[in-house]
Amino acid sequence: MTTKQVAFLGPEASFTHLAAKSLFYQEVLVPIRTIPECIEAVANGEVDIAVVPLENALEGTVPLTIDYLFHEADLFVIAELLSPIEQHLMVHPKNVERWEEIITVYSHPHALAQCHKYLYYRFGKVPLEQSTSTAAAAKYVSENEDLCIAAIGNTSAALEYGLKIVEQNIHDFHFNHTRFFVISKKNHCIERNGHTEQVKTTVMITLPKDDRSGALHQVLSVFAWRQLNLSKIESRPLKTGLGQYFFIMDVLEDENKPMMIGALEELKALGCGVKSLGSYYTYETKNEAIRS
């Protein structure tokens, strides 16, 4: 059996890396610098699958992931990972004694936003610099010991890059979790031990071009009368003009079930554009996986 290559938003010890290795501990994990590059690596056949962040409980959807899957790539979601997130402030060991004098804080935009209150009240005048991931921020701090700077990230990043955590759990709210999509060129559902019982399907829908009133109500009715439960609905700009959107919906049903097949066919008959990302199970990682 050939070992699969799994791309993830790197470098090593990013939250995406920890989520990926919780499910793909026997596969070859390949760090990639950005979300688009992860998705392109799958689309171009450079790797078998990729793990990318989708949504954070505090900061919402990662627009880059959704937009790239809609506009740029013809790929499928084969699993999702749900991971608890703990954010810590870390510095180079050389700067532990003067960590309160830091001149810049580095991290991923979502991580910075998740720690907004802490940063505002503790380091209100300190510039915040965005990195491609929390691990990339930690790596940068480790490579610049002469600068009194800090990174926000997880325990694994501190261990991986030899940093010292000076403040723990600095995120603003206790329930901090992130969803990750596992994407592939093949539409198949990963079935391994530990998944939730409920299967989920993500569909992307554009409304009919005639822009008739009640169009969104018609779309929702397609699911409602079939008693198909929507666990999420969100809009994103189509990038074709103001007021033009596509909708992302998570439906708690398998796309191969008769009711779902009928729903997607009815949506097309109404003149909607429909793109299904496939059906998949959710795998929840434990705190130990994030701290390992």
Secondary structure, DSSP 8 states (H G I E B T S, - for coil): ----EEEEESSTTSHHHHHHHHH-TTSEEEEESSHHHHHHHHHTTSSSEEEEEEEETTTEE-HHHHHHHHHT---EEEEEEEEE---EEEE-GGGGGGGGG-SEEEE-HHHHHHTHHHHHHHSTTS-EEE-SSHHHHHHHHHT-TTS-EEEEE-HHHHHHTT-EEEE---SSSS--EEEEEEEESS------TTB-S--EEEEEEE--TT--TTHHHHHHHHHHTTT--EEEEEEEE-SSSTT-EEEEEEESS-TTSHHHHHHHHHHHHTT-EEEEEEEE-EEE--HHHHH-
